[in-house]
């Protein structure tokens, strides 16, 4: 009811204003009725009356509509991301603004940069259906395609993304992508990164992924932190990344030092770019005309050379082995994905979906067979061959590492390289010819893998370091403490026991974890009224329980290959003394003959040749 009254009152005010306009118009044109001769002025007057009548009608409609929208907005503020209601220096409520002024358009015709090496365009659904063959013939060197906007929702994918990217790949047009951002926090920024990664999965970019930061709704947010979240997620997935904004935003909003880590794409419609920092692309006009595109299109200069900007996920595969290996991935919640060929990525990148199984086959390569294995829950499965499944399906178990090898009379003529993607680590290095690729001991699932089968003697497709990461051996231990009992296990230099509470340690248990090499940990304790006990090992108890007897000193040592690879350091916190120095490898730590109790213990494994964790002075005091 209140809304109806408001509209009616507003309508009355409009009528008053419109009548005043009409009165003024009639007064100005009264002389026309006194003149029988029709003149040019008469015609102009009639036209003026018609225009004013139209303006009256439009004025009434616009004011009522605006009033209704304002009342709706006050009750239900619009989420600009919903429906892509972009508002920036280029957009108003999702609609592209008219091209820049004629003066700026003329300036853009003469746009020049001494380091520009390529001319490119950026496009979205706003350009409609593009004739990409004509675009290629026009001489465009590269394209930046919008893949979508906002968070990772399928209805926010660019309507022409699939067509545009498939056409660029079909015609061999180098391309990168951008996403229009509405992110106001890091959670949204992460979702926007996952939006991009979902859409580019299986595609081969030559230029970076750009984060379009221009929407007014994001002002007031921590733009540096938002960009950091987006860009680090993209980089971890193995792609080059950058940020797009206009000159005003670069100078006034995107000033955080972190923005210097990524490629900058600067928009300024002018004959020169006046941004003082380094940048990779300059968007110099929105009024470009390119054959095959029916509307205006943004034009860009690449500053420098393509190899300085993009990171290609593809591998250069010689024609002779281009399609000889085919492989697929079984992904959590998705099942089996389509097969890919030599050099391509199988699986997903950056979407937190674990690789559960995989299969590989060799074709048209005489005298060569392929075998491969998966590591599940820390255990290597038996090798399988040619399209057989490695890993598991339907059990929700992640593959943590893989091995692949070639066999047969002609196997020596080829090398097979492979690497894996892990969300917490990104792409690891390339393994080859039955080496392990992945991780052990961390519980990290593989999400994607890539294979490159190459003729023997070919260079590796990339970095071969850190293809397989095994969690270093560690030590865990716990103490039985007076009035407390057994505490929880601690590890690698943490404190077992108590300090400052005058409570004695009565027993210890020590174990090795994630052992890389064979061997044991052995330990013994000097116990009040008993003396030095015999060595025990691997989680057995040293000391006493329920006898109220204090430990006064300890000795710990490694055996087997562990002894050759590691030093074991340990120290004790003794009553009236505090922390003593670090002992190692079977030396004694604590006191003997003083009747003082050990109150806490710290133990640490250190690789051979590395320095002690701290001072080794006064590690053991004997009376």
N, C-alpha and C positions, 0 to 999 in steps of 0.2 A: 504493500500500500504506500509506504513511504517513497519507494522508488517511483511509483506512478505519479505521486504528487510532485516529486522533484522534476520528473520529465515534463509534466504539464506546466509547472512554473517556468521551467527553462524555455518551453515552447512559446509561452506568452511573451517572454523577453525577446525571443527571436523575432516574433511577428512585429513587435514594436520597432526593433532595429531594421527589419526588412521594409516596413512601411516608410520609415525615415529615408531609407535608400531610394524607394520608389518615388517619394515626394521630391527628392532632390533631382532625380532623373527627369520627372515630368516638368519640373520648373525649368530645367536646362533646355528642354526640347519643345517648350510651349510655342515658340515661333514657327515650328514646322507646320502646325495646323492652320496658320494664317497665310500660308504661301501655297498657291496652286501649283507652282512650278517645282518639279522634282529636281533637286540638285544633288551633287555628290555629297554635300553635307547631310541631305535628307537620308540618303542611303546609309551613311555612316551612323546617323542617329538611330535608324531602325536596327542596324546591326548591334549598336551599343545597347539598345533596349533589350534585344534578344539575349545578348551576352549577360546583361544584368539579371534578367529573369532566370537564366540558367544558374547564375551565381547565387541568386536567392535560394533556389531549390537545393543546390549543392551545399550551401551554407547551413540550411536547416538540417539536411541529412547528416552532414559531417559533425555538427555540434551534438546532435542527439546520439550519433554513434559513439563519438568520443566520450560523452557523458556516461553511456552504458558501459563502455570499456573501462572507464575509470572506476565505476562502482564495482565491476567485476574484479578488477585488479586489486582493489582495496580488500576484498574478501578472499580472493584466491590469486596471490601473486604468481605470475607466469614463470615457470622454470624454463629459461631460454634454451636449454639443451633439448627439451621435449619439443619435437617438431622443427628443430634446427633454427630457432629464432635468433640468429646471430646479430649482434649489435657491435659495430666497431667502426673504424675509419673507412671500411669498405662496404659494410652491410648495415641495413636498418631493418630490424625485425625479420631477418633471414633473406631479405631481398638485396641483390647487388645494387649499389648506388650507380648513378649514371657515370659514364667515364669522366676522367678528369677534364678540367677546363681546356678550351682550345689552345690557350697559351702553353699549358703543360703538355698537351698532346704534341704541339709543334716542337717544344723543347725535347720531347722524347724521341722525335724523329732524328734529332741530332745527338742522341745519347751516345756517349763515348767513354770507354775505359781502356787505358793503354795495356792492361794485363788481361783483357777479355779474350778468350780463345774459342768459345762456343756460344751459339745463340739457342735458347730453348724457350719452351712455353710451359705453363702449368694450367691444368684443366680439371674440371669437375663436372658433375651432372648439370651445372649451369650452362655449359657449352652444348648440351644436348648430344645427339648422335653425331659422331665425328667420322668423316671419311679419312681413315688413317693412311691410306695409300697416297692420297693427295697431300696430306701433311708431310709424309716422308719425301715426296717429290718436290715439295716447296723448299727443302733445304734445312728444315729444323734439325738441330744436332742432338737435342735431348728433351725429355719431357719429365715433369714432376706431376704425378697423378694423385688426386685426392682419393684416398681409400675409404674415408668416412669421416664422421664427426663424433666427438664425445666418447662415452664409455662403451664397453664391449657388448653391444646389443646388435643383433642382426638387422633390426629395422633402422639402425643408424649407419649402416654401410652405404657408401655412395652408390646411387642407383646405376651408374654406368661403370663402376669399378671393374667388374668382371670383364665386360666387353673391352674397355680401354686397355687393361693390362694384357689380355689375350691378344689383342691386335698389335700392341707394341712388341710383344714377344714373337708373334708370327712374322712381323716385318723387320725385326731386328733393330727397333728403335730403342736406344739406351734410355732407361728411365729410373727415377726414384719415386718416393711417395711422400705425401704429407697427410696429417690428420688435423682437423680444426678442433682446437681444445676448448672445453668448457670447465676444465678442472679447477676446483677451488681448494682442494686438499690433496694429500699424497695418495689416499685411497683411490680417488677418481683418476689421478694421473697414472697409477699402476694399471687400472682398468683400461685406460686409453692406450697404454703401451701394449697390453694384451690384445686389444682390438686390432691394432696394426699387425701384431705377430700372427694372429689368427688368419688375417686376410692375405698376408704375403707368404704364408707357408706353401712351399713348393714352387715359388716364383724366384726369378733370378734378377735381382736389382743390380744396377751399375752405379747408381747414385745414392746418396744417403736417404734416410728416413727423417723427415722434418716435422717438428712439433710447432704447429701454427698457434702462436700466442698473440692474440689480438682482441679477444672478446672483452667488452667492458665489464661483464659480470664477474670477471676474475680479479679485477683490480681490488686491492686491499688484502689479497691472499699472499701467502709466502711464495712468490713466484720462483725464487731460487730453489727452494726445497721441492716445489712441484716439478720444475724442470729436471732437477737432479734425479728424482724418482723415475720419471719417464725415460730420460736419456740413459741412465745406468742400466735400466731393464733392457733397453734396446741394444746397448753395447755388449752386455753380457750374452745376448743372443747371437752376437757375432756380426752385427751390422754397424755401419757408420751412421752417425746421428747428428742432427743439427736443429737449430731453432729459427723459425721465421717470425719476423715482426717488421713494422715500419720504422722509419728513422726516429719518430717521436718516442716510440716505446723503447727502442734501443738506447736512446739518450737519457730517458727519464724513469723507466721502470725496470728494464732488464740490465741493471748495472752491477748485480752481484758478480763477484769475481769468478764464480763457478761457470758462468756463461762462456768464459774464454776457453773452456775445455772442448766445446762443440763447434761445428761449422755454423757460421752465421749466414742467414739469408735475409738481406736487407731490401725493403721496399721503399723506394723514393722515386716519384714520377718527375723526372728532371733530366736535364742534359748531362749532368754529372751526379755521381753519388757523393754526398757530403758527410757520410759516416766516417769518423776518424779512426775507428778500430779496424781490425782485420775482418774480412768477410769472404765467403765462398761464392755466393750468387748475389747479383743485383737485379731486382725486379724494377725495370725502368719505365714501364707503361702498362696500363690496363686496357689500352685502346688499340692493341695490335690486331692486324688482319692477316690471317693465314689461310691459304687454300685448303679446303676440306672442312673448315669450321665456319659456320654461318653467322656467328656472333663475334663481338670483340673478345680478345683473349689476352691474358697477361704475357708480356715478353720479358725475357731474362737474359742476362749475360753470365756465363761461367767465368769466374776469375781464377786463372791458373789452368791446370790440366785435370782431366777426369781422374787420373791415377792418384791425384792428391786429395780426392774427396770421397770416393766410394770404396766399400769393401765388398767384393763379390763373394757370394757363397759357393759359386760354382768352381769347378776344377777344369783346367784345360786338358781335355782328353783327346789323344790322337785318333784320327778317323778309323784306323785299323782295329781299335778296341772300343769304339764308341758305345756299342750296345751289347758287349759280350757278357756283362754281368747285370742281372736284374735282382732286385731285392725289395722287401716290404717290411712293414712294422705293424705289430698288434699293439694298440694304444689303449690305455685305461679309458673306459666309457665310450670309446669310439670303435673298437674292434680293429679288423684288418684294414689298413689304408691301401690305396692303389700302389702298384709296383712302380719303382723308379729305376732309371738306368745309371750306368757308370758315371760317377761324379756328382750325383744328385743327393739330396737330403731325404732320408726316410724317417718318419715320425713327426713330432711337433716340437716347436722351439718356443720356450718362454710361457707355455700355457699350463705348467704344473700337471702334465699328464704323463704318467710313467710308461715306459716301454716295457711290455710284459713278455713279448715274444718276437722273433724275427725269423725270416727265411730268405735264403740266397740261392741263386742258380747261375750256372755258367751255360752259355749257348754259343755255338759257332766258333768254338776255340778248341781245335783238335788236340788231343793228348793232354788236356788240362781238366782237373776235377777240383772241386772246392769243398772244404770241411770247415765247420764253425761250431762254437760252443758258447754257452751262456753261464754266467755266475749268478746264482739265486741264493739269497740268505747266506752268503759267504761260501757256498759250495759250488764247485764247477761241475756242470753236467757233462755227460759223454758227448763226443763229437757227433754231429749229424752231417748229412750231405745233400746237395742238390734238391732244394725246395722242401726238405724236411724242416720241421719246426724246432727251433731252439728256444728255451724258456718255457713259460706256461701260459695257458689261456683259461679263463674262468676261475682263477684262484686268487686274483688281486695281489699277485706277487710281482715285484719289480725286478728287472734285470739290472744288475749292478756293474757288470763288466762283460766284455766279449773278447773272443779270440777267433781269428780267421786265417786259414792257410790254404795254399794251393798244393795239389799233388798231381802226379802223372808224369809221363815221359817228357813233356814239354814245359812243365811247371817252372823249370829254371830260367825260362825265357821271359818270365814276367815277375813283377812284384805286386803284391796286393797291400795297399795302404787303407787304413780305416781310422776314424776318430769318432768320439761320442760327445753329445751335449748333455750337461748336467746343470739343472737350474741354479744351484748354489755356486757353481764354478764357471759356467759358460762352456765354450768349446775347449776340450782338452787337446793336447798335441796329437799328431798322427803316429799311430803304431803301424807296424807292417810285419807280414810273414810270421804269424802265430804269436806275436807279442800280445800282452794283455793291454786292453784299453778300457778305462773306467776307474772305479775306486774299490777299495777293500777296507772294511772296518768303520766306515763313516755312515753307512746306511743311506747313501745317496742314490736315488734311482736315475738310470739313464732315461732321457726323453726322446732323443733322436740319434741317429748315426749316419755316417757318410762313408762311402767306399770309393776308392780310386784304384782300378786295376790298370797298371802301366807296363810298358815294355821294360825289361831289365835294362838298367843303366840310366833310366829316366830320373830326373830330380824328384825328390819328395814333393808332394803338393803343397806343403807348408811346414810350419814348425813341428819338429818331432820331439820336443821336450815335454815332459809331464803328460805323457799319454796315459799313464797309469799311476794313480796315487794310492799308496797303501798307508793306512794310519800307522804311525810309528808305535813300536812297542811302548807300553806304559806300565806303571806299577800302581796297584791299589792296596790299601792297608786300613786296618781299624784297630782301635784300642779298647781294652776293658779297663774302665776307670772306677776307682773307689767311689762308692755311693751312687754310681750312675749305671754301671754295667757296660755291655757292649755298645759302642757307638756305631753309627753308620760308616760305611767305607768312604774314604777320601782318596785322592790320587795326585801323583806328580807334584810333590812339594807342598801340598796342603797340610794342615795341622790335624793330627790325630791326638786326642787327649784334651787337656785344658791348661790354661795359663792364668796365674793370678788368683786361683781358687784353692791352692794348697791340697790338691787331690792327686794321689799317686796312680800311675799306670801299673796295672797288675798283669796284663797279658797283651800280646800282639798277634795279629794274623796278617800275612803279607802274600800277595799273589801277583803274577804277571798277567797282563792283558794285551790282546792284539799282537801276540808274538810273531815277529818276522822270522825268527831263527829258533833252532832247537836249544833247549837248556832250561834250567830251573832257577828259582831264587831260594836261597837257603839262609836261615837266620837262627840266632840263639840269644838268650838273655841271661844276665847276671841277676839272680833273684835273692832277695833278703833271706838269710838262713839256709839257703840251698847252694848257692854258688853258681858257676857257669853251667847251664844246661847243655845238652847235646843239640846239634843243629836239627831243625825241622824244615819242611819245605812246602811251597805251594798251598797256602791257606791253612796249614796246620797251626795249632796254638803253641806259642812259646810264652812261658811265664806260668802263672797259676790263676785259678778261678775259684773264688769262694774261700780262700785261705788268708785273705788280708795281708798279702805279702807284696812288697813293692819291688819293681824292677829298678836296678841301679845303673845298668849299662846294657848295650846291645851290640851285636855284630851281624852284618848282612853281606852276602856275596852272591854272585851269579856263577852259573856253571855252563858248560857246553859252548856252543857258538855264540850264545848271548854274552858270555864273558868276553869273547873276542871282539864283539861289536859295541858293547856298552860298558861304561863305568856306572856303578850304583853308589850314589852319595846319600848320606843320612846324618842327621844331627838330632840332639835331644835338648829339651828344656828341663833343667835340673833345679830343684828347690835350693834357694839361697844363692844361686849362680845365674840363672836365666839361660838364654840360648848359648850353647857351646859351639865350637867350630864344626865344620863339616868333615866327617870321616868318609872313607870309601873302601869298597872291595875287600871286606873282611876285617878291616881295622876296627878297633873298639871305639865306642862313643858313649860318653857318660862319665861316671866316677867309680872308683873301687877303693874300698877301705875308709870312706868318709861317712857311710851310712845315709847318703842323700838319695832322695827318690827322683826318678824320672817322672815328669808331669805331662810331657807332650813329646811327640816325635814328628819329624818331617823326612820324607824319602823322595829321591828324584833319580830317574834314569837320565844319563848324559851320554851322547854318542862319543866313542873313542876319539880323543884328540881335542875335544871341546873343553872349555874352562869349567872349573868348579862353580857351583851356584853361589858361593860366597866364601868368606874367610874359612881357612882350615886350621886356624890356630886354636889350641886348647880344646881339641875335640874330645880328648880323653884325659882325665886326671886320676892318677893312682897314688895312694899314700905310701 
